[in-house]
Amino acid sequence: MEQERKIVTAIPGPKSTALHTNRLKHVSAGVGAALPVYIERAHGAILQDVDGNQFIDLGSGIGVVTIGHTNDGVVKAVQEQVAKLTHTLFTVTPYEPYVRVAELLNAHTPGNFAKKSALFNSGAEAVENAVKFARKFTGRGEIAVFDHAYHGRTNLTMAMNFKAMPYNSGFGPFAPGVHHVPMSYPFRDAAGMTGPEAAARAITYMEKRVGAGNLAAVVIEPIQGEGGFIVPAPGFLKTLQDWCRANGIVMIADEVQSGIARTGKWFASDWEEGFEPDLVTIAKGIAGGMPISAVTGRAEIMDSSHAGGIGGTYGGNPVAAAAAVSVLEQIEAGGVLEAAHRIEKILVERLNAMKAKFPVIGDVRGRGAMIAIEFIENDGKLTPNAAAVEKVVKHCTSNGVLVLNAGTYGNVIRFLPPLAISDALLNEALDILEAGIANL
């Protein structure tokens, strides 16, 4: 597929419109559609719909195809594996690809200590199982999470989310024992608040509201995803970790969106000096679009469950595991992390130039190929401007650029391009974005 943007019909086109009409008859209304354009093929950083339109993808399936759509290595690994073995259930008769994924994750997650891994299907499953490990290991029941967090759509992970709509509303009651504490949000915190000061605020809440001796785990996204790519102030994560270790609390880094080379390091946790979470949850970018997830961490915590307490029918499926091996070995081979840094340079330079021109952009933040802009009203109060985001996203999609919104207030546009994107395509997409902002 040629790596070029191409618009040949209205968006959505007639074939997509017909498919969407049929979808509305047969698919639950609870399964939404941000853009009712039906994709037929994809490669690299380009999506092609059924009408022949080609979109520059700045979303990567919400961070899933980090390595690029239909990456050659992933396709080859899947084709070979699917012809050999599609399923046995690892806890009945195991197979080598599962073990190889665990070996690679143990080698590259943060922390200089003995590690083990367990594989699952989705990010929410990984988070649930990380909490299970922490509870089993500590013998405690309570967990702490952070404002603006997103962890999934299962009963426990909905309780862990900060934002009710659209994830939680009407689906309760939720799992008990979940406590929300203040996050470091440099753009909206008091001017000059440091990471350790923000951590002290969170720690005070946990000590007074929950009690350190009752907490099994503190769960945090090192860079928040759905919350709007909030990067905590330096020292926030390390200060929390030190407090957790002093009080026998398991520190869990939810790297479902921020991990696997997305930020220019193997994991976003690696950016905070001295931060070594006890457990890491991994999904999305791990397998180039195949469904697989993992919990990786300290061997003594990962071994705390009785045999049979951890698992699932499809967890670590051999085809998905083969895809994950391909992705992880490609990162090991070099060039992938460097691509994230190349993309960051372009995004940050272009977006900061836009920020200087357009007061509607209040903040540019993120790392690697995980960058966001936050939109505000021109009132001197940092009032969130979700209406501007809606207009800019519509402009971009109408002109062949797929972008995603985010943020607790719906006022953030996030950029998660495949690392295979060329400089030319990225700059072309940013030209269209800038025109949309100028139109405001």
N, C-alpha and C positions, 0 to 999 in steps of 0.2 A: 504494500500500500504506500502510495506517495505521501510523504510527510508535508501536507499542505492543507490549508483551510480552503473550503469550497462550499459556497451556498448556491444551490440551483433551484430551490423552491422556497415558498414561505416556510417559516418555522412555527409550528410543526408542519411538515408536508402532508400531501393527501394520503399516502400510505400509512404514515404514522397516525394521522387522524382516524383513519378507518380501524387500525389496530386498537387505538385507544377506546373507540366506541365499543368494540368487542370486549376489551378488558373490563370496562365498566359493568358489563353484563355478568362477568364470570369471576372477577377477582374482588376480594373483600375491600370495602371502602376504607378500612383501617390501614391498608397498605397503600400509602400515598404515592404521588408522582410529582416530584419537583419540576420536571420538564418532560412533558409527554411526547418525547422524541424517541423512537424505537431503534436501538442500535443493532446493526447487523454484523459489523466487523469492526476490529480495532487492531492497531499495531503502533508500537512506539508511544507517541503522544497524540495520536489522532484517532477519533471515533468517527465511524461512518454509519449513517442511519439508513433505513430502508428506502428512503427517497434519493439517496446518493449525496446528501449533504455531508460535509466533513468538518468536524469540530476540533479545535485545539483544546485538549483536556487539561485543565488546571486543577482537577479534583482527584484524579487517580482512583475513582471508586471510593472516595473518602479514605485515601491513603493506602489502598490495598495493592494496586499495581505499581508500587514504587519502582520496581525494576524495569517497568515499561509494559505496555499491553502486548500480549502474545510474544513475550521474550523468547528468542530462539532456544535458549538453553532450557527454559521451563517447558516449552512445548515438546522438545525432544525427550526430556525426562518423563513427562506424563505419558507420551506415546509408548515409550518403552515399558514403563511400569504397568500401564493398563492392559498390555498384552500378556503380562506375566502373572499379576496378582492384583485383584481389586479389593479383597476383604477376607480376613479370617477372624478378626478381633484379637488385638495384641495380647490381651490378658488370658486368652485361651491357647493360641499358637502364635508366638511372636514372629517378627520379621526384621530384617536388618535396617531398612530405611528409618524406622522409628528410632532405633538406637543411634544412628548416625546424626539425626536431627538433634537429639539430646546431647550428643558429644560436642557438636558445633556450638550449641547454645551455652553449654557449660564453659566452653573456652572463651566466649566473647561477651557474656554478660558482665557487668561491673562487679568488682569484689575479688580480692586475692584470698580466696578460701575454697575449700572443697565444695563442689556443687553437684546437684542432680536435677533432673527435669522430668516432667510428666506432660503428655500431650492431650489436647482436647480439640474441640471443633470451632469455637468462637471466642471472641474477646470476653463476653459476659461469662462464659463457662470458665475461662481462665481466672477471672476475678473471683468468682464463687469458690473455686477450688483453692485459690490462694488463701482466702479467708478460712476455709476448712482446715488447711494445713496450720495456719496460725492459731486457730482455736484448739486444735488437737495438741499442738506443741506446748502452748502456754497453759492450757486448762482454764482459760478465761473466755468470756463470751462477747464483750463489747468491742466495737470497732469505731474508729474516727475517720471521717472523710472531710472534704473541704468545700467551701462555698465555690460555686461555678463549676463543680465537678460533673463529669458524665462517666458512668461505668457500665451501662447496659440496660437491657429491657426485661430481664428476669425479675422475679419478686424481690430477691435480695438486692440486686444491682439497681432496681428502681428506687429502693429505699436509700441507696447511696447517691443517687443523682440529686443535683441541686434544683434543677429547673423542672417544674411540673408539666408544662405544655411544651411539646406534645408527648413527652415520654411516659409520664406517670398518671396524668389526670384521669380519675375515674376508675383506676385499676386496683385500688387498695382494698383492704388494709395490707400494708407491707411488712416485711420482716422486721422484728424489733431489734434493739441493741445497736442502732446506727446513730452516730452523733456527728452533726455538721459543725465545723469550726472555721474561723476566719482564714482566708487565703491571702497570701502576698500578691497584691495586684498593683504594681508600681504606678500605672497610669492613673489609678483612682485612690490609692492610699494617700495619707497625709504627706505633704512635700517633705522629702528628705528621710522618710522612714526606711531604715536599713532592713536587710534580710533577717539578721538576728533579732531585731526589734519586732518585726512582723511575726517571727517564730515565737517569741516570748508571749505575744498576744494570744496566739493559738494554744500554746502550752498552758497558759493561765486558765483558759477556758476548759481545756481537757482535765486539768487537775481539779478545778473547782466543780465542774458540771458532771464529770464522769468518775474521776479518780484514777490515777495512773495504775494502781494495782488491779483495776477491773478491765483494763484494755488489753485485748489480744493483739490488735494490730492498728497501725495508722496507715491508711491507704491514700496515696497521692499520685497524680499525674505530674511528672517532672516539668512538662509543658502541657497545660490543659488544652484539650482538643475542642470539644463542643463548646466549652466555655469561652472560646475566642483566642486560642493560642497565647494564653497568659503565661509569661515567663516569670517565675518568682524572682525576687531580688536576690543577688548573690549572698550566700550564707544561710538562706532560709532552710533549704533542704538539709544541709549539714547540721545545723542547730537542732532541727527536729530529730534527726538520726541520733545525735549524741544523747538527747533526752530519752529517746526510745530505748537505747542500749542501757542507759543507767537504770531504767525501770522495767527491763525484761519484756519490752513490747516489740513485736515483729514489725519492721518497716517494710511496707510493700510499695514498690514503684509500678504504677499502671502505665506500661509503655505500649499499650495496644496501638495507639495512633502515632506516638512519637519515636518508636523504636525501629530497628532494622534499617539503619543508614539514613533515615529520613532527615535527620538534623545535621548530617555531616560527620557524625560519629556513630558507632554501632548502636548506642542508646543515648537518649537525651540525658540520662543520669550522669553520663561521662563528662558533661560540661561543668558540673558542680564539683570543684576540687574536694576530695575526701569523702564524697557521698558514695556509699556502697550499700544499697538496699539489701535487706535479707532475702527478699523474694522479688522477682520481676514477672509481670504478666505480659505476654507477647501474643500478637495476632496480626491482622491486617497485612502488612507488607512482607510477611514471612514467606509466602509461597506463590507470589505472582498471580494471585486470583483464585487459587485453590483454598478450600476451607480447612484451616488447621490453626491451632493455638497452643500455647504452652505456659506452664509455670516453671521457672528456673530459680534456684536459690540454694541457700545453705543446706548441705547434705543432711545435717541432723534434723532440720525442720522438715525437709522433703521426705525423710524416712520415719517421721513421727506417726504416720497413719498405719493402721493394721492392714495386712494384705487384703485386697478387695474393697477397701474403703474409697479408693480413688480409681476412676476409669469411666467407661462409657462405650456404647456399641461402636461408634464410628471414630472415637478419639484416636488421633494419630494414624488415620487411614493411609494405607501404603501409597496410593497415588498422590495424595496431598503431601505426604512425607517426602516422596521423591522430588516433587516440585520445590519443597522447602530446602532440601539438600542442594538443589541447583542454585537457588537464590543465595543461600548462605555461602556456598563455595565461590560464587561469582564475586561476592563482596570481599571474601578472603583474597581472591586473585588480584584485586586492586582496580581502581578507576571509578568505582561506584561512590565511595565517600567523596572523592574529588569532584564528581559531578554535582553533588549536593552543594558543595562550596561554590562552584561556578554559578549555579542557579541562584544561590543566596546573594552573591555579589550583584548580579543583574537586578534581581527583585528589590533589594534594599536600596540600591542607587536610584532606580527608576521610581520607586514608591516614595522615597524621601523627597525627590524632586517634585513629585505631585503634591506631597504634603506642604511643601513650601509655597506652592501655587494656589492650593485649594484649602481654605480654612475648614471645610467640611471633614477633612481627614485630621483626626486628633492624635493618632498614634500609629506608628509602624513598629512591629515587633515580631520576634520569632528567631529561629535558627535554621540554617541550611535551607532545604526546600520545604520548610514549614513556616511560612511568613503570613502575617495578617495585617490588615489595616482596620482601625476602628473609626467609625463615622460619628460625628457629634453635631449638635446644633450650634449655630454661631451666636451663642448667648453668654459666653464666658463662664458657663457652669458645667461644662463637659456633659451636657444633657445628651443621652443616646439618640441617634438619628437613624432609626430603622427604615424610615420611608426612603431615605437616600440609598440605602443598600438595596432595597427592593427595585428601585428604578435602575440602578447601575447593573445589577444582575440581569434584569430583563434586557437591557441594551446589549450586554455581552452575549447572552444566549441567542438573541435575534441576529447577531452578527458573527456567529460561529465560534464563540469562545465559551466554554463551560466553566463557570466559577461557582463556588459554594458560599453560602452565608453561614454565620455561626454567632456565638455569643449569648450570654444570659439575656441581653436586651435586644437581640436580633440585629445589632448594629455593626457587625464585623463581617468583612469578606476575607476568607482564608484561601491561601494558595498552596496547593499540594500537587505540583506537577510531577509527572513521571520523570525519573532521573535521566531517562533517555531523550528528553526534549532538547531540541537544538536551540542555540542562542537566537537564531533568526525567528523560529516559531515563538519563542518566549517573548521576544521584543514585539513581534506582531500582535500577540495577545495583549500585551501591556499598552500598545498604541490604542487598541479598541477600548480597553478599560479606561484609559485617560480621556478618550473622547466621550465616553459615557459620564464620567465625573464632570467634565467641562459642560456637558448639557444640563447639569443640575442648576 
